[in-house]
Amino acid sequence: MDMNYEIIFLSNEWIINSVFSLLFMVLFLLLGKYSGKEQRVQIAYVFAYIFIGEYVIYHVMHYLDGTWSLSKRLPLHLCGISSVLVCVIMFLKKRQLTFEFLFYCGILGGINSLLTPLIDNYTGGNFFYIDYYYSHSSIIVFPLYLFYYMDMKLSKYSWLKTFLILNILLVIIMPLDFLLGANYMYLVDPPAVNHPLVSGEWPYYLINLEIFVFLLLYFTYSLFKVSFLKN
């Protein structure tokens, strides 16, 4: 079986999965809060190693199932790019630009994916079902952990730099989509799920998406600059 599996917003399945995802994120942040400075660094590395292991297993499992392909499994969706950044960020000497991109795209992309879950080309295995929630929860909570407990900060125009990088990626990925017959970053077709921000015909939904992403990036930057959410 190889299909898109949508979990309906506010269904019992959606609520249960959302509660467990939120619990995972809260517990991880609490672990950081009540750990010492050196322990926080160690926890971040352990988190990264576990995530790398999960990421490798994900691709191996798809290969073994015969569902790995260039048009489906390259990490070129926003959440896929964020997953790669989670894998590498702790091993970079200069992390600021990587952190800022991960912060905005991981949090916004992850929240969007948890609100409107769509497991692309779902093979029916429990691993891929659990992995969907684990990976998307991770790309939300890890940049938050770095923000609150690893002294990573958002620069003044970080939201704008992220928007520009996203548009550079758009220019690179869109021709690849047409070349590979893919739909990375949903640049060819909107996702096969009801979504208030991504709807309509191509290319008009991309124009709407550009506007919403611009506003969401600035809103996120402003939100994390208010006193009760500041690092």
ABEGO torsion letter per residue (X at the ends): XBBBBBBBBGBAAAAAAAAAAAAAAAAAAAAAAABBAAAAAAAAAAAAAAAAAAAAAAAAAAAAAGABBAAAABBABAAAAAAAAAAAAAABABAAAAAAAAAAAAAAAAAAAAABBBBBGBAGBAAAAAAAAAAAAAAAAAAAAAAAAAGBBBBAAAAAAAAAAAAAAAAAAAAAAAAAGBABGGAABBBBBBBAABBEBOAAAAAAAAAAAAAAAAAAAAAAABAAABX
